[in-house]
């Protein structure tokens, strides 16, 4: 198995395991009123990061040209979540163990995306900025909404 598929497998496996853990922690209240509260939507923040990680791993496994954008998007979202949490701007719903896993994977993701290590197509400046802006949008949606 080559390095690209090994990294993609680690991302996919980590994403599935964390996704199961986070899904089991979701609370679905009775009645329509709680669905209109901020606290209900905040609980989906960790799941959004997991979904981005799964897409990044999937595209990397295929060697798709979309891999570097997905990797950068996941990495920016994970890093921003940790940054906002550690600076006290927002309280993250991501547990510390998952945040550490996300940050490790985000470092690898940024390295792979910006060095084009696996030759899946260089990420352009516009795509890099787009992934940064979308990462901010995801974090702000689930933490500031």
C-alpha positions in Angstrom: 0.0 0.0 0.0 1.5 3.4 -1.0 1.7 6.4 1.3 -1.3 8.2 -0.3 -3.6 5.3 0.4 -2.2 4.7 3.9 -2.9 8.4 4.8 -6.3 8.3 3.2 -7.1 5.0 5.1 -6.1 6.6 8.4 -8.3 9.7 7.7 -11.2 7.5 6.8 -10.9 5.2 9.8 -10.4 8.1 12.2 -13.4 9.8 10.6 -15.6 6.8 10.9 -14.7 6.1 14.5 -15.1 9.8 15.6 -18.3 10.0 13.6 -19.8 7.1 15.5 -18.8 8.6 18.8 -20.1 12.0 17.9 -23.3 10.6 16.5 -24.0 8.7 19.7 -23.7 12.0 21.6 -26.3 13.9 19.5 -29.5 14.7 21.3 -32.8 14.9 19.4 -35.4 16.6 21.7 -39.1 16.1 21.7 -41.3 18.8 20.2 -40.5 21.5 17.6 -39.3 24.3 20.0 -35.8 23.0 20.9 -35.0 22.7 17.2 -35.0 26.4 16.9 -32.4 27.0 19.6 -28.7 27.6 19.1 -27.7 24.7 21.4 -29.3 22.2 19.2 -27.3 23.2 16.1 -24.0 23.6 18.0 -23.9 19.9 18.7 -23.4 19.2 14.9 -20.1 21.1 14.7 -17.9 18.1 15.4 -19.9 16.1 12.9 -19.3 18.7 10.2 -15.5 18.4 10.8 -15.8 14.6 10.6 -17.7 14.8 7.3 -15.0 17.1 5.9 -12.4 14.6 7.0 -14.2 11.7 5.4 -14.5 13.6 2.1 -10.8 14.5 2.2 -9.9 10.9 2.9 -12.2 9.6 0.2 -10.8 12.0 -2.5 -7.2 11.3 -1.4 -7.9 7.5 -1.6 -9.1 8.0 -5.2 -6.2 10.3 -6.1 -8.8 12.8 -7.3 -8.0 16.4 -8.3 -10.4 17.5 -5.6 -8.3 16.0 -2.8 -6.1 19.0 -2.1 -9.1 21.4 -1.8 -10.9 18.9 0.5 -7.7 18.4 2.6 -7.2 22.2 3.0 -10.9 22.7 3.9 -10.8 20.0 6.6 -7.4 21.3 7.9 -8.6 24.9 8.1 -11.8 24.0 9.8 -10.0 21.7 12.4 -7.3 24.3 13.1 -9.8 27.1 13.4 -12.0 25.1 15.8 -9.0 24.5 18.1 -7.9 28.1 17.7 -11.3 29.5 18.6 -11.6 27.1 21.6 -8.1 27.7 23.0 -8.4 31.5 22.7 -11.7 31.5 24.4 -13.7 33.0 21.5 -16.0 30.1 21.3 -16.6 26.9 23.3 -16.0 24.0 20.9 -18.1 20.9 21.1 -15.1 18.8 20.1 -13.6 16.8 23.0 -9.9 17.3 23.7 -8.9 13.9 22.5 -10.7 14.4 19.2 -9.2 18.0 18.9 -5.7 16.5 19.2 -6.5 13.9 16.6 -8.0 16.5 14.3 -4.9 18.8 14.7 -2.6 16.0 13.9 -4.5 15.1 10.8 -4.9 18.8 9.9 -1.1 19.2 9.9 -0.7 16.2 7.6 -3.6 17.6 5.4 -2.0 21.0 5.1 1.3 19.5 4.2 -0.2 17.2 1.6 -2.5 19.9 0.1 0.1 22.6 -0.2 3.1 20.6 -1.3 1.1 18.5 -3.8 2.9 15.5 -2.4 0.9 12.9 -4.2 0.5 14.9 -7.4 -3.2 15.2 -7.3 -3.0 18.7 -8.8 -1.6 21.8 -7.2 -4.1 23.9 -5.2 -4.5 27.3 -6.6 -4.5 30.5 -4.5 -8.2 31.0 -5.2 -9.0 27.4 -4.0 -6.7 27.9 -0.9 -8.5 31.1 0.0 -11.9 29.5 -0.8 -11.1 26.6 1.6 -10.0 29.1 4.3 -13.2 31.1 3.9 -15.4 28.0 3.9 -13.6 26.7 7.0 -14.3 30.0 8.7 -17.9 29.8 7.6 -18.4 26.3 9.0 -16.8 27.3 12.3 -18.7 30.5 12.6 -22.0 28.8 11.7 -21.7 26.1 14.4 -20.1 28.3 17.1 -21.5 31.8 16.6 -25.0 31.1 15.1 
